[in-house]
């Protein structure tokens, strides 16, 4: 569809919707979490009814954590005034569980200080949130420009030709935020919401048929048609099969999570046991070490060169040699004397007497 033609069609939808529905008031003093919870309730129901259910939840339960741990069956009973009580209860429980698992608390006010794009990405990650819930919180809690579009409004836009089947499957209405000014976003958003709620509440009723034909007289062939009994039976069977498949998948998921937790617990237990055993072993080793006598470190052997030992025999030998020499000298002197005496006596004997 050309952008000009789409803009004209959207303007016409807004004009006729304003004629049939009055804007609803959204309390601005609510916290981000409270807007998130309210959006879970209001997606396919009137704001007045959703507000009543919200107040009941806030007053009947101690806190939002108690709501989180409450069964879907009980929440469905408390939220029975809504057009889709069970679906709303499921959304609410999933969202609260996801918020708790992500932040371990229910205080989301710090997210207001972040960049809007960053906060929107976080909201989209929560299990249970839809495009309607994210847009509602963006508009009312973050002061962003986004028009909440529920399933009924999306189908209405498709029936009157504003969007194609492919665009409806994507869940978007291109150009809506450009045509609606930000200052009028909340007001027009509540009016369009009521149009979507009417189609969701009674898709084959005369009220919604007249309203859609007033917007686009040629849309008769696109109006929701009541299914035949055979088709209705097939649809119920299909829904029952899908329900069983979802329940089976949920059971398998729970079983897998349980196994994963048990495995993690077992590994943690084994790890702690090993750490305990290692610590015990180390303590025992330290005790044995402390009890044992301290061993002196072996001193390094210093090899000193042996000093030359003066042989005592050399001294004795020297003394003996000296004595021997002296004795020899004496002997030689004595011999010399003896020789001299002998020679003298010989000379004397040779002399003749006069």
Residue pairs with C-beta under 8 A, 6 or more apart in sequence:
1 9
1 161
1 162
1 163
1 164
3 175
6 162
6 174
6 175
7 175
7 178
7 179
9 160
9 161
9 162
9 216
10 162
10 173
10 175
10 176
10 179
11 179
12 215
12 216
13 156
13 157
13 160
13 162
13 192
13 195
13 215
14 179
14 180
14 188
14 191
14 192
16 211
16 214
16 215
17 191
17 192
17 194
17 195
18 188
18 191
20 195
20 211
21 191
21 194
21 195
22 191
23 186
23 187
23 188
23 190
23 191
24 46
24 47
24 48
24 190
24 193
24 194
25 47
26 47
26 140
26 186
26 190
27 51
28 140
30 38
30 140
30 141
31 108
31 109
31 141
32 108
32 109
32 111
32 112
32 137
32 141
32 142
33 64
33 99
33 106
33 107
33 108
34 54
35 136
35 137
35 140
35 141
36 95
36 99
36 108
36 123
36 129
36 133
36 137
36 141
37 54
37 57
37 64
37 92
37 95
37 96
38 50
38 51
38 54
38 136
39 132
39 133
39 136
39 137
39 148
40 88
40 91
40 92
40 95
40 128
40 133
41 50
41 53
41 54
41 57
41 79
41 82
41 88
41 92
42 50
42 51
42 136
42 193
43 84
43 88
43 91
43 130
43 132
43 133
43 150
43 151
44 82
44 83
44 84
44 87
44 88
44 150
44 151
44 152
44 196
44 197
44 200
44 201
45 53
45 81
45 82
45 83
45 84
45 88
45 197
46 194
46 197
47 190
47 193
49 81
49 82
50 82
52 81
53 78
53 79
53 81
53 82
53 88
56 78
57 67
57 78
57 79
60 78
61 67
61 70
63 106
64 96
64 106
65 96
65 100
65 106
67 75
67 92
67 93
67 96
68 93
68 96
68 97
68 100
70 93
72 86
72 89
72 90
72 93
75 89
75 92
75 93
76 85
76 86
76 89
78 89
79 85
79 88
79 89
79 92
82 88
83 197
83 200
83 201
84 200
90 128
91 128
91 129
91 130
91 133
92 128
93 128
94 126
94 127
94 128
95 126
95 127
95 128
95 129
95 133
96 106
97 127
97 128
98 125
98 126
98 127
98 128
98 129
99 106
99 108
99 126
100 106
102 122
102 125
102 126
111 119
111 122
112 119
112 141
112 142
116 138
116 142
116 144
119 138
119 142
120 134
120 138
120 142
120 144
123 129
123 133
123 134
123 137
123 138
124 134
131 149
131 171
131 172
132 148
132 149
132 150
132 151
133 148
134 146
135 146
135 147
135 148
135 149
136 146
136 148
136 189
138 144
138 146
139 145
139 146
139 147
139 148
139 185
139 186
139 189
140 186
145 177
145 182
145 185
146 177
146 185
147 173
147 176
147 177
147 180
147 185
147 188
147 189
147 192
148 189
148 193
149 171
149 172
149 173
149 176
149 192
149 196
150 193
150 196
150 197
150 200
151 196
151 200
152 195
152 196
152 197
152 198
152 199
152 200
152 201
152 203
153 192
153 193
153 195
153 196
153 199
154 163
154 168
154 171
154 173
154 196
155 168
155 196
155 199
155 203
155 224
156 195
156 196
156 199
156 208
156 212
157 163
157 168
157 173
158 164
158 165
158 167
158 168
158 222
159 212
159 216
159 219
159 222
159 223
159 224
160 212
160 215
160 216
160 219
160 222
161 216
161 218
161 219
161 222
162 173
163 172
163 173
163 174
167 173
167 174
177 185
180 188
180 189
195 211
198 207
198 208
198 211
199 208
199 212
199 224
202 208
203 224
204 224
204 225
204 226
209 223
212 219
212 223
213 219
213 220
213 223
227 235
